[in-house]
């Protein structure tokens, strides 16, 4: 659960920097492997999660809710840590 909280805190930090009106971005990694990049667009208040798979293909998802974005990132990280 603490991992989900830390993801939410990172996303909140991105939101709180919105007075700069620049797109904020963060990478989420496990063991040095970049799993996804998250961008926050202050003009629209939305998050974009760009997920990288093992073949370096990219999928983008848009979220207007911080909790749903955090859960998606958490799921991506957990899949890497605990492959089925």
N, C-alpha and C positions, 0 to 999 in steps of 0.2 A: 504493500500500500504506500510506503514511503516513496517508492519510485514514481507512482502516479502523482503524488503531491509535488515532487520536484519538477515533473513535467509541467504541471499547472503553474508552478512558480515561474518557470522559464517563460511560459506563454504570457503570464501577467506582466513580467518585465518588458516584454515586447510591446504589450498594450500601453504600458505606462510611459513608454518613450515616444508615444504618438504625437507629442507636441512638436517634434522635429519634422513631422509630416513626410518622413522618409520611410520607405519600405524596410522593415526590420526582418532579419533572417537569422536562423539558427540551424545548425546541423545536429542530428542525433545519431550517435555512434555506439557500437558495442565492440569491444576489443579492437579498436582502431578501424573498424569497417563502418563506413557511412551508410546508414540505413534509409535516412530521409532528410530532406531539407524542408524547413517550415518558414514561410514568409507571412508577415502580418501587414495588411494594407490598411493604414489608418483612415484613408478617405472613405472606405466602405465598411471598415470594422470587421473584415473577414480574414480568415487564415487560409493559406494554401499549403497543403501537405503534399510534397512530391516524394513518392516512395521509389526507391531503387531496388530492383530485384537482382538475383545473382548474375544475370546476363547484362546488367547495367541498363535494362529497359526501365523507363520511367512511367509512373502513373500519377496523375495529379487529382487531388480532391479539394474541394472548397467547403469551408465551414464558417458559419456565422455565429457559432456557439463555442466558447472556449472549452467547455467540458467535453463536448463531442470530439473536438480536435485533439484534446489530451488523451481521450480513450483510444482514438485511432493510432496516435503515436505510441501509446503504451502497448497496444496490440502488435504493432510492427516490431517493437523492441523485444517483446516476449516471444514472438515467433522465432527470432534469431537466437535468443537465449535458451529456449526450450523447443527445438525442432521436433516435429511429430514423427 
